[in-house]
Amino acid sequence: MFLIVPVLFYACERIIRKVRENNYHVNILKAAIYPGNVLSLHMKKPPGFKYKSGMYLFVKCPDVSPFEWHPFSITSAPGDDYLSVHIRTLGDWTSELRNLFGKCCEAQVTSKKATLSRLETTVVADSATEDTRFPKVFIDGPYGAPAQNYKKYDILLLIGLGIGATPFISILKDLLNNIKSNDEVESMHGSEIGSFKNSGPGRAYFYWVTREQGSFDWFKGVMNEVADNDHSDVIEMHNYLTSVYEEGDARSALIAMVQSLQHAKNGVDIVSGSKIRTHFARPNWRKVFSDLANAHKNSRIGVFYCGSPTLTKQLKDLSKEFSQTTTTRFHFHKENF
């Protein structure tokens, strides 16, 4: 008797998901496999599919398993005309999914020469290419997550470790789309309407920490868009590569020197291949919080973290400490990882 209610809930959930599945069979527009075994899928957005940045969805591929659904953060922005997810190969299901889409992709070697003596490759395929037949994919969602409430804060501190950056890419894209809209309105109307702004945070600080150089390829396009379009410096991006000794260490001096010269000459970071310069080792989180508290007095800062649990306590404690000792209020949120 005690099992009746849980079984009913489970049955209802399966029925609802089956109904939603029929509505959300998606067409794959493009697939790409990046260094680090990350599969990116661009899907045609189903009619009526509305979501907020920070949300996630479930994905099913019957060719891998007719019953398994797996959750992934949405990496496209609500204003985009497509849906995208980035899937890290971490188990049997994701490995098989990656292999299936890998068969559809044509190898295209990127022009970026790796700093650490290797050549990074990306394989891509899109639906416009003849004879490209992608595996069938269903989605279920969207579902809520802590990051979707980012607009209620004055300032954002977004921290992602490795693939943990995915929940925040949609937020950055959404902020970037708002910046572009503001620029268009101001260019059309000039000073007639004054400063037009959408509701939301005034500044966003994004810290992406990864040990693999090739990871920066995953969202290189977003980084370059921020560098090209964010003339008001609304978004501040900090990329950290932990597999290189910290800046100032003699063992990383040569890389740092070449990196600095290349960035000054061409505006491109040789480590990430983007216009955002890469730092080495790990951030000094106490300094990060201290600088934000000094720069944004009397502000509410939303701290969103997605990554290994090992950093959770430190970030949570720092949020509490600086909220108590300064006029800035830090509100910590941990994303599921």
Summary of the structure (lengths in Angstrom):
residues: 337
radius of gyration: 21.3
end to end distance: 35.1
largest distance: 73.2
contacts: 1015
relative contact order: 0.13
helix: 38%
strand: 28%
